[in-house]
Amino acid sequence: MLVAPQAAFAALTAPPTLAPAAGPIGTTVVATRAGSDTFPTTNGVMISTLQACPTYSTSATTTSVPIANPVKGNTDTTLTFAIPSSTVLTTGTAGAPKAHIICFYADVTAGTTATSSTMTTFTITPTVTLGTASGVSGGGNSINITATQPIFATVPGVLFSSGAASCPTAYPNPNSPAPYIPATSVAKTGTASTGLSVTVPSGVVGNVPPGAGATPTSAPYSVCFYTANTNAAAQIATSTTSYGAVLPGSTPATLSGPVVGTTGTTVTFSTNALINAASPGVAFTTANSCPGTYPNAGGGVVQAAAGAARKVANNRLAVTVPNLTNTGTYLMCVYNAAAANSGIVGAVTYTAVVVPRATAINPRTGSTLGGNTITVIGTDLPTTAGAITATIGGEPLTNITPLSDTAFTATTPAHAAGKDLPLILTTSAGVRILPAAFTYTNAITVTPNTSSNTTTNFDVSVGGVGFLSSSFDGSLPGSHVYLVNGVYNAAPSAYNANRKQRGPVAECTSVLVLSDNELICGMRLNSRLTEVGGTVDPASYISLAASDVTTYSSSKLITSPGGNFSVADIGQPITDLASATAKITLGTTIAAVLSPTTALMSANAASAGTAIATAIGGVPVAVTNPGSNGAVLTTASGLFGTGDANKTIVGPGIAANTVLLDPVTTATTATVTAAALTGTGDRAVLLGDAVPGVVTTNGSINVTAPDSSFGSGDVGRHIVGTGIQPGTTIVSIAAAGAGATLSTPATAGGTVLATIGGGAAPQVAPTVGTTNNTTGITAPALSLTLRDVGRGISAPTNIVGRTVAAVTTGGTVGTLSGNAAATGSVTATIAGGMIGGTAIASVTKTDGSTSLTAAASTFTVSDIGKSITGPGIPPGTTVTAVPFNGGGATISQPATGSGAVTVYTYTGIPVPEGAYNVVFVSNGKLDAAATDADYSQSAVSSASTFTVAAF
């Protein structure tokens, strides 16, 4: 007998399975029949609170609700439907999950019987909503949770279940909860048992997908709720939506740095990823993705050192990158702490490279005007154009051109003068600094740039940088504008510690600063400076220092291994004092000094020789020695005069400390002191006035001597003798002429015969007083000296044909060789003394002042640029200005002491013709570059060249 389809299905007894079997209202459920069982064409489904399936109802009753629109699958074995919302369907007591039966029907006609007598159940759970759908990776943030039923009568247990793992039906063992992450901070909110506040645990982390450098993504987590956080506690709910743990983006998106050598780097995250990281942990890994929690070192993981990761702000991290194992790509993984189980909060790709370094710059000095081409030497330098940028002192280099991986060239920018400025090299691999790499020297220009060496005061305009902050007060520690033959070098000479290695030949004085970039100064080319900065009186200059001269056959070249040549030697006669037959022809002069060890003569040497003692300066004389034990010198040239009495003379066969005795009565013969003449010498040099009994003290600038040994006219003159350094001049005279102060300290102590430079020529003395028919004369203090004894003295009418017979009382009292012819005060002329100097009496100086005063017309404009000497006038002083009426002068250095004095002016040795460099120095002292931290000097360039020419 045939059976109706409905009846056939009603006979089925096996119910379908449900997936899921629990959930809140609205859950989509799939019912599946097993084996060959299938769903009919028409299907009805009801959910009921009864214990057995009722007959089908087309509308809801107090116990059952029909489920609308069930959908059969393609294979007829599945049926999909959604749990409807109805007041009939509720959760259990206090919101606990409650099981309901699901009944299936083969028709939707009211009264149809269920197809199975065995019930299938679905447990309705409360709806739980997350107040925050996502948060930072690594947890620490709080989320608010709201349930539709009062299910939180007590504080529940809460788990976060990641990925495909669903909520377990019971709370897992707390000692081994994996793969579930329990929340340790859960609190009820409100009073209705429907609200919670949950702190997201640190193990809730985002994902860095496989592939280093991939963009971090959010990781979804289900939030599971249980009656307690104890083992096997029953589940009461699952969040209706998942919770996303987000790894933030970063700026920069990628980092790079050195593989070896710690370096600092920073990263800024797009969210407050570090809000819960008091002391972040950082690890570098070569793996394709970051571990979710802080990893152990090894296996491609390098941990940053303790304290190396520092939270600058909630979204900004500073990290000292550790030494990595290899170049290549790493992930820099950032965690809440450097501790096990601490969750990841951020990740950035880090490329480890060999960082280019600069090791040197050549040349390492350049002009403040910029434009110098330099070569930077280094290692691992990029060779791609544009891959390198660099700065010196903060200013960018231009025209950077790679030459190889070890060098590139560039053009320096303009920059203020400064030394030891850093080079900062920047490439894609990072920044490296080469400290103390480059020095900017002040480049200057000079206009006009040529003049004659007869010029006494030639104004030039000097352009440069930094003039307003410079002090041009004339003191050596102050700033100066020098004329230099070559490159100025103020370091002490290896041959004489009191001299600069390469000092100025002239100075541009009377500086007027117009702006920071221009000044006007006066160039004095008629008076050359010495290595120690003073001017040279050509008449008094003498030097016996060059005692090791080598000559070369038929050559003007001479050398001094001991470095005994000086720029002051130029133009002076040089005389061979040692050779039996002169290697240097009498009358030869020094034409040029190339260095302390090398000079050129005005004529070729007569023959080659070595270790020749010479005299430079003085008055060369062709003489004839009479033979052994002789005491008279003869000269056919007739150069002797009464002024040569008491002068020192040197030459072959002439013993040391030989002096011409007074009086010198003929022009062709002179008797010398008891020291016997030996051999047959043919030449001699009159050096200057002999001063016996001079007592030197090692290291002291003060010497003593008998009363009246020194006079006021000796100030500024050169002095030589045992223990007295070459180039020494007399600075001042002691009371009663019984001593002097020298420009450099003595190198030995003892009593010596000193010689004060000066040839045979008239010396103008101050006014002397005479009395008719008596031999006595008087004079101002220090006017007469013991060296005047035997010298001729004359004055119109009052003194005729007399010599000085005696001097006493500090040079104020003298005796004539015969009576005076009249009584009165007259200006006397005494033969001998300093030649070339002009005496100017009754000049008043003021201590510490550069102003001298005198009667009108005492000085003239022709005195400007001349050297000036006298008591209290420092060596090397020159006249810089003369007022319109000639009633005084301005001098280049302040005087010491006050009162009326006699001064002497003389024209120095002019600067030789040739090309020189104008240099601006911030400090003119000897060795200033080594002792002054702020020292600077201008660079040599074509714009700073100055030519001294003949016109």
Phi, psi and omega in degrees: 000135179287143180244141178298149181305318182299318181295322179298316180290329180295339180279350180291143182242344184272116179283155175285161174269153182247142174217118357282169181262000180207157179160172181280174175305138180095354179297134175276127185241139175248120176263133184232129176268147183268156173063229183267002179291141179225162175274145180287179181296315180252133184227136172241145181223136176228152173242135190219153176268000181284171179271343178221156185290130174278173171290157185297139176234136181280354178219163184290144174245188180285350182234342187222152181224124176289145180259123186278147168054053171293146185240125181275143179282175185292334183264003180068005181259354181233149178221126185248136180205170180241142179290121185282163177265128181197147178293344178291326186267119184224166171277177182280192181302133179059028175083009180293153178302145182227132182278137175235151179271146175248123183246138184246143184227150179269005180202161180249025177272135180306136179093355179295139181275147179299151182281349181218138178275346178267134188269147170252134184248151174229127183265121179273123179254160179290158176274126180241125183249135177272129179289336179233125185277342182203166178198182185292148174295143181093359174064204182095340178271159181257143174235143176267137184235136182231131178252152179281346179232156181284070185272350184257055179298326173236166180294121185275172166271141183231130177238149169251124183247122188265156171057228185280349182289125179269170182293132176290154183287344178220154182294129184287169178302121182299339181280344179212070186280350186307145002272020182264148185245109182284144173274128183265347179236103181229132180219143176285148175236144180074189183242359185267004181060026178246358185235145177224154166239121185239129173272123183294127181290157186294339180283354178276103189232159176278180182248139162254107185300156176307142183107102183304132179095356178294153182291128178300148181232169177281142176251125182278140177230136168276143178252122188248140185237139185225160182298337178200171178260040179246161183303131175073010176299142186286145176287138177243343180188162171228141180299142181289336177234158180277163177253130182257125173266122191249125168274126187283162168285174184217159172231118358287163180289330178225154179235161173212157181183184185288145177286329179233138181099112184299143179217156180263143176213159178230155176218140178246125181270157182283347176229174177281064186296336186259016187301330181252011183254093178292319179226087186298155172248146181226135175225144177253130182229145175270358180291168182286341179212161180281142170298149182291333178233163186304122187270163172282155178288154180104165180062039180089004180250128175240119180276142171291149182296159178302130181080000182284338178259123185232127179280113178276321176209173181298342179240009185227134184234137172248133186227135167269110185288132180283172171295125180263166188279323183212161171289159179132194186262133176236161165257126173270107186260128185249132184236163179300330180201161177273063184215151180302144179072003176282128189283154178288140179238349180187160179209140180221140175287133180233124179257119180270124183227169169276117187277129176300144179227145171262135181245340182194159173235138178224123352286161184261011173228153179198177186280146174296340179284350181073190178086002178279139175273126179238158173245124178262123179262140181195197179228145176055038181282140176296145179253002178275132179302135179087356183278350182239134164234152183205154176227153170239121181059028178089353180257138187284141170286150177240169178054042179290122183232111178296135175257321179195187178281005178237002182198149168213156177255158180200167178250132182285145175277166172292145183199147176298155180302138179183151181243156178057048177278148183278149169259125178249117184255126182238128173225179179296341180274351179137192184242135176227144184244132171255103183287160176047049190268328192211146179237129175266121175258147186290109177282135180233161174236154180225133182217130349292168188240025175206149179195170179272152178279008171267358183289132177266332180200097186247109183285135177229156175259127180246124177256142180184212182222139171091019183289327183295331181268007181258151180251113179254062184267005179088347179283154181297321177292346181282182180278152182215154170245115186247156169254123190231139174271090184108213182259122182301134178216109184273003178295148180300141179293144177294343182260339181205109186294348179269000182243148174285149178300318174214095182269182181282153172263342177201162178234142175268109189250188183052055187286131173241111180277119180270325180198180178294344185244003180207142172219160175244136177213163184257120180270123179251106187258357181270002182218101184283144177272154174270178180297334180268003173101346180276171176267165184250125170274107186297335182285329184257001186287131173214145177212128173249013186291325185280077182258011183229037188284139173248130175252160182231134186304131177057034180225148176274350182286134171227152180230157176225100182305331180277001178068048187260006177275150181225153177298337178291345180288338186300130179088351182271150176291146176239131186234133176284117182260357191244322190285142176298319172245124190302129173279337181241122183297134180302133181098353176292143179241166174277118183272326182201147173246111183277329179194173178301340183253355187221135178214165176241140178263167179284344181217157178296150174295148178292325178196170181279148178195163179229159177051047182269125173282133183229160168244130176246123186100191183073194182240105178294140181225131173278117185233168175232120175278138183283356181119184184304137178066016176284160180225012182232132174258144181235138175227132179281345184280350177064039184269349181285148176213170181298337178287349181275354175304137178069024173261147176282142178228138180231156178167171178302132179080358179258121184295157178300149177066028177280135184231142174288128181282153176264154353274158171267112191258344180229164180276351186244348180225152176210137177268138182252172181297174190304337179303125186284147173275140179233157177073199182232057182304148183240003184206154179206168178226124171279114185275318184156194185289130176278133177237095181285158173074023178281127182255118178257154176234127183305128179083000182250149177265001181257134175236155177240162182197170177298158176311136175071016179287326182244151177230170183298332180288353180278345182299129179093348182276154177285149179224136179232159179161166180302127180084358179257125187293147176302141178084003181288139175238167180270127184267316181203165184248139178283167179304141178063016180066022186264031178161180181203161171254130184259164182281338178224150183289152177290152179258359178205160178249152179151178177259124188226163168269113178263156178234129177259123187300147177155137180263192184272106178195162182296146172238128179274122181261162174297176182300136174243149179258133180239156175233129184304134176065024172229162182264352184279142173227156175234160181203162175299160182306139175067016181279325181250152177227164177300336181288344179284346180298130181091351181268149179291143178225138181213153175205138182310127176073310189283319184230118181225126174065035181244161170239164176279122183265331182199154176222134179218180170053056175062030178078015182258347183231133178224167177232134179271162177286349177202172184292152172286154183268350181200167179257141176151180177254123184223159173271120185258152175247124179249129181295145178095194178086196185284124178270153175089336182276147177246121181282136176232109185272164173058046175259131183258128177247159179233131183304128178079004183249152175262008181258129172250145177239151181198177177294156179305144177070012176292317178252158176230165181297339178291345178283343181298130181093346179284152172284149182225134179233165179155169180303125179080004177261115184299147176302144179084004181285142177233162174276122183257339180200152177227130180293167186303322183270001178071014183272046179143193181198157170256132182248162189283342180226146181296142177282159173247135182082163180234155176131178181274133181220166170259127179246163180231134176246147177207152175275125183282190179278126184292158175291128179299152177295148179148183181263135182228174176243135172272128183230138175256123179240144181280342182210122185268006183289157172300130178061030181299325183299330182270339186251346182247112183297336182260014184295142173210154174216151184287156181277156176275129177209173179297332181287342181260007181283136178230132184251128172263115188237166179267103174196000000 
